[in-house]
Amino acid sequence: MVLGIPVPNVQQETIAYLRFRFMFLTTKGAFCSDTEAAIVVTEDSS
């Protein structure tokens, strides 16, 4: 478990946004090395 990485001169809002983007992209399989293991999300056009 990663508790934190010290980053100087970064606003708290930026850190929260980057954390959100990482979690969001992880759910989309962006960091998955196996394409079959990636979650495929499709949007309904109706």
C-alpha positions in Angstrom: 0.0 0.0 0.0 1.3 3.4 -0.9 0.7 5.9 1.8 2.0 9.0 0.0 4.6 10.4 -2.3 6.1 13.8 -1.3 5.5 16.3 -4.0 6.7 19.9 -3.4 4.7 22.9 -4.6 1.6 21.1 -5.7 -1.8 22.3 -4.7 -4.1 19.9 -2.8 -6.8 20.2 -5.5 -4.3 19.0 -8.1 -3.3 16.0 -6.0 -7.0 15.1 -5.5 -7.6 15.4 -9.3 -4.6 13.2 -10.1 -5.8 10.6 -7.6 -9.3 10.6 -9.1 -7.9 10.3 -12.7 -5.7 7.4 -11.7 -8.6 5.5 -10.0 -10.9 6.3 -13.0 -8.5 5.1 -15.6 -7.7 2.0 -13.5 -11.4 1.1 -13.7 -11.3 1.5 -17.5 -8.3 -0.8 -17.8 -5.8 1.9 -18.9 -3.0 0.4 -16.9 -3.8 -3.2 -17.7 -1.1 -5.1 -19.8 -3.6 -7.7 -21.0 -6.2 -6.4 -23.3 -8.7 -9.2 -22.4 -8.5 -8.2 -18.8 -9.5 -4.6 -19.5 -13.0 -3.5 -18.7 -14.9 -2.6 -21.9 -17.4 0.2 -21.4 -19.8 1.1 -24.2 -22.2 4.0 -24.2 -25.8 3.6 -25.4 -26.5 6.1 -28.1 -30.3 6.2 -27.5 
